[in-house]
Amino acid sequence: MAHTKPVVRMAKDSRGMAAIEFALISPVLVGIVLLLADVAGFVALNSGMKYGVRTGVQYIMNGGTDSAATTAVVNQAWTNKPSNATVSVTTTCACASTPVTCGTTCSGGGTPQTLKTIAATAPFSGFLLSLSATASETVRVS
């Protein structure tokens, strides 16, 4: 019975419990903070990219026709653009939503619609997440 007294006394002692509880929960809290930082970084990247693409769409809608100039407008408007991000501007033509070669005439004799697509992609690497962000918009030019 003499050997059980220290065990009983230690079981009743609650000093240091807060430190043990904090040691158990702190890795979870750190993980949540890092995950929130990653999500915030990805949202900021995605928001800046979409703003740049929308700016390129506005440039085209206001009469811009040059793909290189459109790319430059998107790159300039994209805030905090990563160095390994890409922007592409493609031109396609369609007759009644059927793709055709630009410069040809439609089967009914009409002129095909000209469409410009602006696409942007950027990889994201945070503390815990590695994702790829993409944004794409298509504008009818004529």
C-alpha positions as CSV (number, residue, x, y, z in Angstrom):
1,M,0.0,0.0,0.0
2,A,3.0,2.3,0.6
3,H,3.9,2.1,-3.1
4,T,0.4,3.4,-4.2
5,K,0.5,6.7,-2.3
6,P,2.8,8.5,-4.8
7,V,0.7,7.2,-7.7
8,V,-2.6,8.4,-6.1
9,R,-1.0,11.7,-5.1
10,M,0.3,12.2,-8.7
11,A,-3.1,11.3,-10.2
12,K,-4.8,14.0,-8.0
13,D,-2.2,16.6,-8.9
14,S,-3.5,18.8,-11.8
15,R,-0.5,21.1,-12.0
16,G,0.9,21.2,-15.5
17,M,-2.3,19.9,-17.2
18,A,-2.6,23.1,-19.2
19,A,0.9,22.7,-20.6
20,I,0.2,19.1,-21.6
21,E,-3.1,20.2,-23.3
22,F,-1.4,23.0,-25.1
23,A,1.4,20.6,-26.3
24,L,-1.3,18.3,-27.7
25,I,-3.3,21.0,-29.5
26,S,-0.5,23.3,-30.7
27,P,0.4,21.2,-33.8
28,V,-3.3,21.3,-34.9
29,L,-3.4,25.1,-34.4
30,V,-0.1,25.6,-36.4
31,G,-1.5,23.5,-39.2
32,I,-4.7,25.5,-39.3
33,V,-2.7,28.8,-39.4
34,L,-0.5,27.5,-42.3
35,L,-3.5,26.2,-44.2
36,L,-5.2,29.6,-43.8
37,A,-2.1,31.4,-45.1
38,D,-2.0,29.1,-48.1
39,V,-5.6,29.6,-48.9
40,A,-5.2,33.4,-48.6
41,G,-2.2,33.3,-50.9
42,F,-4.0,31.2,-53.5
43,V,-7.1,33.5,-53.4
44,A,-4.8,36.6,-53.9
45,L,-3.1,34.9,-56.8
46,N,-6.4,33.9,-58.4
47,S,-7.9,37.3,-57.9
48,G,-5.0,39.1,-59.5
49,M,-5.0,36.7,-62.4
50,K,-8.7,37.1,-63.1
51,Y,-8.4,40.9,-62.9
52,G,-5.6,40.8,-65.5
53,V,-7.7,38.6,-67.8
54,R,-10.8,40.8,-67.4
55,T,-8.6,43.8,-68.3
56,G,-7.5,42.1,-71.4
57,V,-11.2,41.4,-72.3
58,Q,-11.9,45.1,-71.8
59,Y,-9.0,46.0,-74.1
60,I,-10.4,43.7,-76.9
61,M,-14.0,45.0,-76.4
62,N,-12.7,48.6,-76.8
63,G,-11.2,47.7,-80.2
64,G,-7.9,46.1,-79.5
65,T,-7.0,43.5,-82.0
66,D,-3.3,42.7,-81.5
67,S,-2.7,39.5,-79.5
68,A,0.8,40.7,-78.4
69,A,-0.7,44.0,-77.1
70,T,-3.5,42.1,-75.4
71,T,-0.9,39.8,-73.6
72,A,1.0,42.9,-72.5
73,V,-2.2,44.5,-71.1
74,V,-3.0,41.3,-69.2
75,N,0.6,41.1,-67.8
76,Q,0.6,44.7,-66.8
77,A,-2.8,44.5,-65.0
78,W,-2.0,41.2,-63.2
79,T,-0.9,42.2,-59.7
80,N,1.8,40.1,-58.1
81,K,2.2,38.0,-61.2
82,P,4.6,35.0,-60.6
83,S,7.6,34.8,-62.9
84,N,6.5,31.3,-64.1
85,A,2.9,32.3,-65.0
86,T,1.8,32.2,-68.6
87,V,-0.7,34.2,-70.6
88,S,-1.9,33.2,-74.1
89,V,-4.3,34.9,-76.5
90,T,-5.7,32.8,-79.3
91,T,-8.0,33.7,-82.2
92,T,-10.6,31.3,-83.6
93,C,-13.4,31.6,-86.0
94,A,-16.8,29.9,-86.1
95,C,-19.9,29.6,-88.3
96,A,-22.9,28.9,-86.2
97,S,-20.7,27.6,-83.4
98,T,-18.9,25.2,-85.8
99,P,-15.1,26.0,-85.9
100,V,-13.8,27.1,-89.3
101,T,-10.6,28.5,-90.6
102,C,-10.4,32.2,-90.2
103,G,-10.7,34.0,-93.5
104,T,-13.1,31.5,-95.1
105,T,-16.8,32.1,-95.7
106,C,-19.6,30.2,-94.0
107,S,-21.6,27.7,-96.0
108,G,-24.5,30.2,-96.2
109,G,-22.2,32.8,-97.6
110,G,-21.8,34.8,-94.4
111,T,-18.7,35.9,-92.5
112,P,-17.6,33.7,-89.6
113,Q,-17.5,35.1,-86.1
114,T,-14.1,35.9,-84.8
115,L,-13.4,34.9,-81.2
116,K,-10.5,35.7,-79.0
117,T,-9.7,33.6,-75.9
118,I,-7.4,34.9,-73.2
119,A,-6.1,32.1,-70.9
120,A,-3.8,32.5,-67.9
121,T,-2.2,29.9,-65.7
122,A,0.1,30.1,-62.7
123,P,1.4,27.5,-60.3
124,F,1.0,28.1,-56.6
125,S,3.2,26.6,-53.9
126,G,2.4,27.4,-50.3
127,F,3.4,25.9,-47.0
128,L,1.1,23.0,-47.3
129,L,-0.7,23.3,-50.7
130,S,0.6,23.1,-54.3
131,L,-2.1,24.1,-56.8
132,S,-2.4,25.5,-60.3
133,A,-4.6,28.5,-60.9
134,T,-6.3,29.1,-64.3
135,A,-8.5,31.8,-65.7
136,S,-9.9,32.0,-69.2
137,E,-12.3,34.3,-71.0
138,T,-13.6,34.2,-74.6
139,V,-14.7,37.4,-76.4
140,R,-16.6,37.7,-79.7
141,V,-14.8,40.2,-81.8
142,S,-17.1,40.2,-84.8
